[in-house]
């Protein structure tokens, strides 16, 4: 059974090596999450550890999907910093271990983030993803709205420039939603 749990800054440091391994597997499988191949394990672990302060400060949140005490997936949420944008946040780094794909873990992570954001009073989530990717199919099927594409926005793990599609999701707040 898969359990979706938020992690604190100290927990993120504890999970950094396992999250680094997950990130490497995802990038090697073609996930465009900001890193190029070959991805060094220590560099990936450092990247995760560097997020701990932001998690402790509340400007970022990270969730993990644990499957038999192993990290099977992760997702992050970065709150907007400017006063006129505090109603929104950006979803980032949704990754599922290739061996765990097809079991609904990505959708469960996305749902957990959406639910948490609505409970926190956020009304808008945004994200970007590689155009035509498996991730894009997930977001569309989960009800996210595409709002445009940018050609040659980011390199895939092999260094080839790819288009990126921007998405948003308006959230219902629990206190105003029907029972």
C-alpha positions as CSV (number, residue, x, y, z in Angstrom):
1,X,0.0,0.0,0.0
2,X,1.2,3.5,-0.8
3,X,1.1,6.2,1.8
4,X,1.4,9.9,0.8
5,X,3.0,12.0,3.6
6,X,4.4,15.5,3.9
7,X,8.0,15.8,5.0
8,X,9.6,18.4,7.3
9,X,12.9,20.0,6.6
10,X,14.8,17.6,8.8
11,X,12.9,14.7,7.3
12,X,13.8,15.9,3.8
13,X,17.5,15.8,4.8
14,X,17.0,12.2,6.1
15,X,15.3,11.2,2.8
16,X,17.8,13.1,0.5
17,X,19.8,10.1,-0.6
18,X,16.7,8.1,-1.4
19,X,15.1,11.0,-3.2
20,X,18.3,11.4,-5.1
21,X,18.1,7.8,-6.3
22,X,14.5,8.4,-7.3
23,X,15.4,11.5,-9.2
24,X,18.2,9.7,-11.0
25,X,15.9,6.9,-12.0
26,X,13.3,9.4,-13.2
27,X,15.8,11.4,-15.3
28,X,17.3,8.2,-16.7
29,X,13.7,7.3,-17.8
30,X,13.4,10.6,-19.6
31,X,11.7,12.8,-17.0
32,X,12.3,16.4,-17.7
33,X,12.6,17.7,-14.1
34,X,15.4,20.2,-14.6
35,X,18.4,17.9,-14.7
36,X,20.6,16.5,-17.5
37,X,22.3,13.1,-17.8
38,X,24.4,11.9,-16.3
39,X,23.1,13.1,-13.0
40,X,25.5,12.6,-10.1
41,X,24.0,11.0,-7.0
42,X,25.7,13.4,-4.6
43,X,24.7,16.4,-6.6
44,X,21.1,15.2,-6.6
45,X,21.2,14.6,-2.8
46,X,22.6,18.1,-2.2
47,X,19.8,19.5,-4.3
48,X,17.3,17.9,-2.0
49,X,19.1,18.9,1.2
50,X,19.2,22.5,0.0
51,X,15.3,22.5,-0.1
52,X,15.1,21.8,3.7
53,X,15.4,25.4,4.8
54,X,12.6,26.5,2.5
55,X,10.4,23.6,3.8
56,X,11.1,24.7,7.3
57,X,10.3,28.3,6.4
58,X,7.0,27.3,4.8
59,X,7.7,28.6,1.4
60,X,8.0,25.1,0.0
61,X,6.3,21.8,0.8
62,X,7.4,18.3,-0.2
63,X,5.4,15.1,0.0
64,X,6.7,11.6,-0.6
65,X,4.8,8.4,-1.6
66,X,6.1,5.5,0.6
67,X,5.6,2.1,-0.8
68,X,6.7,-0.7,1.5
69,X,8.9,1.8,3.4
70,X,10.6,2.9,0.2
71,X,10.1,6.2,-1.5
72,X,8.1,5.5,-4.7
73,X,7.4,9.1,-5.6
74,X,7.5,12.8,-4.6
75,X,6.0,16.1,-5.4
76,X,6.7,19.7,-4.3
77,X,4.8,22.9,-4.0
78,X,6.4,26.3,-4.0
79,X,4.3,29.1,-2.5
80,X,4.4,32.5,-4.4
81,X,6.5,35.0,-2.4
82,X,5.0,38.3,-3.6
83,X,2.1,39.9,-1.7
84,X,-0.1,40.1,-4.8
85,X,0.4,36.3,-5.5
86,X,-0.1,34.7,-2.1
87,X,-3.3,33.0,-3.4
88,X,-1.2,30.7,-5.6
89,X,1.6,28.2,-5.7
90,X,3.6,26.2,-8.2
91,X,3.6,22.4,-8.4
92,X,7.1,21.1,-9.1
93,X,9.1,17.9,-9.3
94,X,6.3,15.3,-9.5
95,X,8.3,12.1,-9.9
96,X,7.4,8.5,-9.7
97,X,10.0,5.7,-9.6
98,X,9.7,4.0,-13.1
99,X,9.1,0.6,-11.4
100,X,6.1,2.0,-9.6
101,X,4.4,3.8,-12.5
102,X,1.0,2.8,-13.6
103,X,-0.3,2.3,-10.1
104,X,-1.9,5.7,-9.5
105,X,0.9,7.1,-7.4
106,X,1.4,10.3,-9.5
107,X,-2.3,11.0,-9.3
108,X,-2.4,10.4,-5.6
109,X,0.5,12.8,-5.1
110,X,-1.2,15.4,-7.2
111,X,-4.5,15.0,-5.3
112,X,-2.7,15.3,-2.0
113,X,-1.1,18.6,-3.0
114,X,-4.4,20.0,-4.4
115,X,-6.3,19.0,-1.2
116,X,-3.6,20.5,1.0
117,X,-3.4,23.7,-1.0
118,X,-7.2,24.2,-0.9
119,X,-7.2,23.6,2.9
120,X,-4.5,26.3,3.2
121,X,-6.7,28.8,1.4
122,X,-4.8,28.8,-1.9
123,X,-7.1,29.3,-4.9
124,X,-4.8,28.7,-7.8
125,X,-2.1,26.2,-8.7
126,X,0.2,26.4,-11.7
127,X,2.8,24.1,-13.3
128,X,4.8,23.5,-16.4
129,X,5.6,20.3,-18.1
130,X,7.2,18.9,-21.2
131,X,4.8,19.1,-24.1
132,X,3.6,15.6,-25.1
133,X,5.1,13.9,-22.0
134,X,3.4,11.2,-19.9
135,X,3.2,13.9,-17.2
136,X,1.2,16.1,-19.5
137,X,-1.3,13.3,-20.0
138,X,-1.6,12.9,-16.2
139,X,-2.3,16.6,-15.7
140,X,-4.9,16.8,-18.5
141,X,-6.7,13.7,-17.1
142,X,-6.7,15.1,-13.6
143,X,-8.6,18.2,-14.8
144,X,-5.8,20.7,-15.1
145,X,-6.3,23.4,-17.8
146,X,-3.6,24.0,-20.4
147,X,-3.0,27.7,-21.0
148,X,-0.2,27.8,-23.6
149,X,3.0,26.3,-24.8
150,X,6.5,27.7,-25.3
151,X,8.7,26.1,-27.9
152,X,12.3,25.1,-26.9
153,X,11.7,26.1,-23.3
154,X,13.9,23.5,-21.6
155,X,16.3,20.7,-22.4
156,X,15.2,17.1,-21.8
157,X,17.7,14.9,-19.9
158,X,19.7,14.3,-23.1
159,X,20.1,18.0,-23.8
160,X,17.5,18.3,-26.6
161,X,15.4,21.5,-26.4
162,X,11.7,20.6,-25.9
163,X,8.5,22.6,-25.7
164,X,6.8,23.2,-22.4
165,X,3.1,23.5,-21.7
166,X,1.8,25.7,-18.9
167,X,-1.2,24.5,-16.8
168,X,-3.3,25.9,-14.0
169,X,-5.9,24.5,-11.6
170,X,-8.5,26.6,-9.8
171,X,-9.2,25.2,-6.4
172,X,-12.3,24.9,-4.4
173,X,-12.0,25.8,-0.7
174,X,-13.2,23.2,1.8
175,X,-15.2,25.7,3.7
176,X,-17.1,26.8,0.6
177,X,-17.4,23.5,-1.2
178,X,-20.6,21.5,-1.1
179,X,-20.5,18.5,1.3
